[in-house]
């Protein structure tokens, strides 16, 4: 009887251990960014009549992604601010100066995700924190997720588009000039558009 009870205890313990293991959430796969098919872009109003567009060309990013399990998704990116490119060397130098990004003191911009809430399989909201000029603020981006595909070379790929609008003054980017008409040389609202193509590692 004692042996039977001991066996029962051992079997029960094993069953509980197996159940606990099964209940553990699966770790999301890690993906790298295919930089040749990705971009970090922005646009801002100039003279209140047109938009100036640009990109940050030097950045690193990784993310964890498991299709259908947004609660496990995570993303982190570091942008080298000196890589700003608006196709105008004089303007880019000004943007790198202390009037704007102050690259000498703050060479990087960092984004870290804090959560994702999907409306359906393709669209949702990405929540995170953006650190710029030493200031960290929460932001949220409209997120679009593509289907996962296999490319002709056997790689697993997925695409993301993330967009948001921020007020640059919230991060201390306050330089401006006022026009005679009352408008601003540089708009305060900045639209950010991120296109990412990821490769599963």
Secondary structure, 3 states (H helix, E strand, C coil): CHHHHHHHHHHHHHHHHHHHHHHCCCCCEEEEECHHHCEEEEEEEECCCEEEEEEECCEEEEEEECCCCHHHCEEEEEEEHHHEECCCHHHHHHHHCCCCCCCCCCCEEEEEEEEEEECCCCEEEEEEEEEECCEEEEEEEEEEECCCEECCCCCEEEEEEEEEEEEHHHHCCCCCCECCCCCECEEEEEEEEEEEEEEEC
